[in-house]
Structures are given as structure tokens and as C-alpha cells.
């Protein structure tokens, strides 16, 4: 077991900083990353807290991978290529077995996203991770939330609701059959940020946001930033076979619209553009404000950290 912070860093967090964009990695006061000519730096940070963002007792390799994916999803939404990340982790104790599995998950995320770990910090306290990610986009090509135009088509990648469904399985609130349960647990534990899709979309999408707090909430953020309204067609929201196996379709739809933790991309396309493979049209951008999803939908808009009304 490491006997001080620097030994812990050396043993479990070093050696993950190799990458083409890294000029100087772990070991100095700061890392140095390279940008290509004509690029701009984009950066974001995401925090994951034990018992808030993942259930207590979550296997450490999943804690690590999930935290990185959640942060990288913000890069994906802007069409950025990953450059590097830093990690600040607070640990209750320096448990060697736990840390070995945690490093395994980190290494998997570094490989998955070509995202070197170039620095960070460790301290003692309740389990908490803050991942700062850095990426690059060509000048003028970043996809912002604020670009949606009236007449655009609203689209989303993948399936929605699997994150909330997976959490329900892990917390024992739902018991689907084994294949579906395993799929949903994996979707919660190991979400995949849509980096390749984001880079594809930057040539023609007018706006984008990652679906982390819930579809309705995130569409609302995009609509507000763009000064438009959105008309959503709930029946067009794509649901997985696993989620559709739930005997209450209203619950499945509620998870898809407000559950969050899917880390898919919601984006707007101008007229004449078909959605890319694996994405679906779910509505349109209209004049006005807010999100209209029909008179029959009455759902909390999404997860809010300082509200007791998070959807479950």
C-alpha cells in the first residue's frame, strides 16, 4: 500500500500520459499540450460523487470509466478531438486492491478516447472525482448550444433512457430478464461518449448538447441559448429493446425524457440534411421558447442537484 500521496500517484496514475498532443505529461507543475495550426482549445470539467452520480459500492473500474466518459461527452457535443485530461480524486483511503481496479478503468478510458491523463491531484475524504478534459476544434467549427434555427430538425443519437433504466436495475427497483439487465447495467456503468459523431456533425449541425441531465432539460438548455422553441415528438424518441421490456411504458418514456445519464448527443440539422446512421429525428425547432412535447406529457424536466425532484 502506498504510504504517501506521491507514491500513490506514481503507482496508480503514472504511465497514462502518452499521446500525440502531449509535449509534457505527468511530473511537472503543469502539462503542456500541442494544438495544430488553426485550432482552438476547448475545455470542460465534470464531477462525480459517490452516492450521487453512482451507487455506493460501484466497482472502481466502472467509477473511473464512467467519470471520464461523462466529461468527454462535453467534448463530443462541441465536435472536439480529445487532447488530454486531468483528474482530481478524493479517496476515503489508499486501498491497493481498489486502486488497481480504478487504474484499470482509467486505462480503458484513455485507450477508448485517445485521451492521455496528463496531471491531477489526490486527497483524502469522501469518494469524489473531478475530470477536466481538453480538446481541440478547427477555428469557427465548434458546435455550440446557441446556433439552432427555426425550421431545423431535432435529432438524437442512440437510445435514451438506458442510463436511468440501468440505475433502476442496480438499485433493485426493476428486475428485467438477464440479457436486458446485463445490457442496462453496462449502459449505466460504461457509457460511450459520441466523439466520432460529434466531429462528423461539426460540418453541418447548427447546435448540439450532450444528454446528461435528461432529454427535456438538455433540449431546454439548447433552446434557451438559441432563443427558440422546440416541438418534441415523444413517440419518436428511440428506446432500446431492453427498456421496452418494462411492463409500464410510461415509466420507460419518463426515463427516456428525464432520466439522464445517457451521454448521447442531441443536435439540430438544417433542412435537407438527413440524420447520420444511428440517429433519429425526434422533433423540430420552432419560433417561441421552451419545449413543447404535447398535452399528455407531465414529467419532471431532468436531474437537478439542488432539488428533491430527480426522476426515478
Secondary structure, DSSP 4 states (H G I P E B T S, - for coil): --SSHHHHHHHHTTT----TTEEE-TTSSS-EE---TTEEEEEEEEEEEBTTTB-TT--HHHHHHHHHHHHHHHHHHTTPEEEEEEEEEEESS--HHHHHHHHHHHHHHHHHHT-EEEEEEEEESS-EEEEEEEEEEETT-PPPGGG--TTPEEEEES-SSHHHHHHHHHTTS----HHHHHHHHHHHHT----HHHHHHHTTTEEEEEEESS-HHHHHHHHHHHHT-EEEE-GGGS---HHHHTSS-HHHHHHHHHHT----EEEEEE-TTPPPPTTEEEEEEEESSSEEE--TT-----S--TT-S----
